[in-house]
Amino acid sequence: MFELVSHWAFHVHLIMAISWIGGSVFMFVLGITLRDKKAQQEVYPHVGPIFGWFEVVALISLLSSGIILGLKYGLFSLLFNDNGTPISHALNMKLTLVIILTIATVVHFIIAYRTNGKERTRIEQLLSRGSSMLIFFLNLFVMHYAIVLRNIL
């Protein structure tokens, strides 16, 4: 039974990762290209909540399927007993990045949800844009370590 679940977990993890990163790139490009304040006020209140709730589902799916895959491949023992191998290093790096990414996502989601359609304070604007940019770049590094892990496994 666990073998079947872990088989599906790999596919869910891959599809959610592709969706997560694709959505992140889309929102990042949208944020860069929409320089007009009026255009931003027309687009973000509609697109933001849709992507935000998808983002929550995707993150929960990624974390859940990642735990299942970690159990399947016995990665938790390597993670908590760093033996200096490339797989141990890649696991530690990926987990650290995922923790930071999750925190940045929660911060961004809370600010975006609370201020949707409203004027943001300077600090909310700074935290929202900063977390958005951090999420975008962390995604690239998490993907790198995911590829490293997949090559090793």
KOLDOKE-176844 format. One record per atom (N, C-alpha, C): residue in three letters; x, y, z. Coordinates in steps of 0.05 Angstrom, whole numbers, plus 5000, padded with zeros to 4 digits. Layout:
N
ALAXYZ ...
This chain:
153
MET501649765000 MET500050005000 MET501750255000 PHE503850255018 PHE505650495019 PHE507050534992 GLU507750314979 GLU509050344953 GLU507250484932 LEU504750424933 LEU502850554915 LEU502550854922 VAL502350914948 VAL502051194957 VAL504551344949 SER506951224954 SER509451364948 SER509751404918 HIS508751214902 HIS508851244873 HIS507251494864 TRP504851514875 TRP503151744869 TRP504252004880 ALA505551984904 ALA506752214916 ALA508852344898 PHE510452174885 PHE512452284866 PHE511152444844 HIS508952344833 HIS507652484811 HIS506252744821 VAL504952724844 VAL503752964856 VAL505953174861 HIS508153084873 HIS510353274879 HIS511353404854 LEU511753254833 LEU512753364808 LEU510753564796 ILE508253484794 ILE506253664782 ILE505853914798 MET505853894825 MET505554124842 MET507954304840 ALA510354184838 ALA512854344836 ALA512854504809 ILE512054374788 ILE511854514762 ILE509854734763 SER507554684775 SER505454884777 SER506355114795 TRP507555054818 TRP508455244837 TRP510555434824 ILE512555314812 ILE514655484800 ILE513555634776 GLY511955514759 GLY510755654736 GLY509055884745 GLY507455844766 GLY505856064777 GLY507456284788 SER509656214802 SER511456404814 SER512756574792 VAL513656444771 VAL514856594749 VAL512756784736 PHE510356684732 PHE508256844720 PHE507657094737 MET507357054763 MET506757274781 MET509057474782 PHE511557364782 PHE513957544782 PHE514057714757 VAL513657584734 VAL513657734709 VAL511457934708 LEU509057854717 LEU506758034719 LEU507458284736 GLY508758234758 GLY509458454776 GLY511458644764 ILE513358534748 ILE515358704736 ILE514258864712 THR512458734697 THR511458864673 THR509159054678 LEU507659014699 LEU505459204705 LEU506559434722 ARG507659634709 ARG508759864724 ARG506660074730 ASP504560074714 ASP502360264718 ASP500660194742 LYS500460374761 LYS499060324786 LYS496160254781 LYS494860384762 LYS492060324755 LYS491760044744 ALA493559954727 ALA493459684716 ALA493859484738 GLN495659534757 GLN496059354780 GLN493459324796 GLN492159554801 GLN489659554817 GLN487359414803 GLU487559394776 GLU485459244761 GLU486058944760 VAL488558874759 VAL489358594755 VAL489658434781 TYR491258544799 TYR491958384823 TYR489558304841 PRO487558474845 PRO485258384861 PRO483758144849 HIS484058094823 HIS482757864811 HIS484557624809 VAL487057664801 VAL488957444797 VAL490157354823 GLY490757544841 GLY492057484866 GLY490757274883 PRO488157304889 PRO486757104906 PRO486656834894 ILE486256814868 ILE486156554854 ILE488856414858 PHE491056564852 PHE493656444854 PHE494356394883 GLY493456564901 GLY494056534930 GLY492956274941 TRP490456214935 TRP489255974946 TRP490455724932 PHE491055754906 PHE492455534892 PHE495155484906 GLU496455704912 GLU499055694925 GLU498955544951 VAL496955584967 VAL496555444993 VAL496255144988 VAL494555074969 VAL494054784963 VAL496654664953 ALA498054804935 ALA500454694923 ALA502654654945 LEU502854854963 LEU504954834984 LEU504354595003 ILE501854565010 ILE501054345028 ILE501554075013 SER500954064988 SER501453824972 SER504353764969 LEU505953974965 LEU508853934962 LEU510153844988 LEU509353965011 LEU510453885036 LEU509553595043 SER507053525039 SER506053255045 SER507353045028 SER507453095002 SER508652894984 SER511752884989 GLY512953104996 GLY515853105003 GLY516352925027 ILE514652935047 ILE514952765071 ILE514652475063 ILE512652415047 ILE512252135038 ILE514752035022 LEU515752205004 LEU518152124989 LEU520552095007 GLY520752265027 GLY522952245046 GLY522851975061 LEU520451895069 LEU520151635082 LEU520851405063 LYS519851425038 LYS520351215019 LYS523351165014 TYR524851375012 TYR527651355005 TYR529451355030 GLY528251355054 GLY529851355078 GLY531651605082 LEU530551835073 LEU532152075073 LEU532352215100 PHE530452155118 PHE530452305143 PHE532852225161 SER533651975159 SER536051895174 SER538552045164 LEU538652075137 LEU540952225126 LEU540752525133 LEU538352625134 LEU537852905140 LEU538752975168 PHE538052805187 PHE538552875215 PHE541252765225 ASN542552605208 ASN545252495215 ASN547152565191 ASP547752815188 ASP549352905166 ASP552052755165 ASN552452605144 ASN554952445142 ASN556952565122 GLY556352805112 GLY558152945094 GLY558052855065 THR556152685059 THR555852595031 THR554352805015 PRO554552794988 PRO553052984971 PRO550052974976 ILE548952734981 ILE546052714985 ILE545252855012 SER546852815032 SER546352935058 SER546453245055 HIS548453345041 HIS548753635037 HIS546353735021 ALA545553605000 ALA543253694983 ALA540653694999 LEU540253485016 LEU537853475032 LEU537753705052 ASN539953755065 ASN540053975085 ASN539654245071 MET540854285048 MET540454535034 MET537554565025 LYS536454355014 LYS533654375004 LYS531754415028 LEU532054275050 LEU530354315072 LEU530554595083 THR532954705086 THR533254975095 THR531855175077 LEU532255145051 LEU530955315031 LEU527855295032 VAL526855045035 VAL524055005037 VAL522855135062 ILE524255125084 ILE523255255108 ILE523055555104 ILE525155675093 ILE525155965088 ILE522956035068 LEU522755875047 LEU520655915026 LEU517855895038 THR517455715056 THR514855685069 THR514155925086 ILE516156015101 ILE515756255118 ILE515156505100 ALA516656535079 ALA516256765061 ALA513556745048 THR512656505041 THR510056465029 THR507756535048 VAL508056455073 VAL506056515094 VAL505856825098 VAL508156955100 VAL508257245103 VAL506957375080 HIS507657295056 HIS506557415032 HIS503557375030 PHE502657125035 PHE499857065033 PHE498157225053 ILE499157245078 ILE497657395098 ILE497357695091 ILE499557815082 ILE499458095074 ILE497658125050 ALA497957955030 ALA496357985005 ALA493457945011 TYR492757745028 TYR489957695035 TYR488757925051 ARG490158025070 ARG489158245087 ARG488858505072 THR490558555052 THR490558815038 THR489458805010 ASN488258575002 ASN487158554975 ASN485058774969 GLY485658934949 GLY483759154942 GLY484059404959 LYS485959404977 LYS486359624996 LYS489159744991 GLU489559975001 GLU492160105000 GLU493959975022 ARG496459905014 ARG498259785034 ARG499960005047 THR500759945072 THR502660125085 THR505360085073 ARG507160255079 ARG509960235068 ARG511159965076 ILE510859885101 ILE512059635111 ILE510659395099 GLU508059405095 GLU506659185081 GLU507659165052 GLN507959395039 GLN508959395012 GLN511759265010 LEU513459355029 LEU516259255029 LEU516258955035 LEU514758865055 LEU514658575061 LEU513458415039 SER511358515026 SER510058375005 SER511858334981 ARG513058554972 ARG514858544949 ARG517358384955 GLY518458434979 GLY520858284987 GLY520357984988 SER518157905001 SER517557625003 SER517057504975 SER515757654958 SER515157554931 SER517757504916 MET519557694918 MET522157664904 MET523757434916 LEU523657404942 LEU525057194956 LEU523856924947 ILE521256904946 ILE519956654937 ILE520856574909 PHE520856774891 PHE521756724864 PHE524556604863 PHE526456734876 PHE529256634874 PHE529656374890 LEU528356344913 LEU528656094928 LEU527555864912 ASN525455904897 ASN524355694880 ASN526455574861 LEU528155754850 LEU530255664831 LEU532255494846 PHE533055564870 PHE534955414885 PHE533855154896 VAL531255154904 VAL529954904913 VAL529854714889 MET529154814866 MET529054654842 MET531854534836 HIS533954694839 HIS536654594834 HIS537254354853 TYR536654384879 TYR537254164897 TYR535353924893 ALA532953974883 ALA531153754876 ALA532353584853 ILE533553724834 ILE534853594811 ILE537253434821 VAL538853564838 VAL541253424849 VAL540353174864 LEU538253184881 LEU537352954895 LEU536352734876 ARG534852824856 ARG533752624837 ARG535952484822 ASN538052624815 ASN540352504801 ASN541752304819 ILE541952364845 ILE543252184864 ILE541551934869 LEU538951974872 LEU537151754878 LEU536751584853 
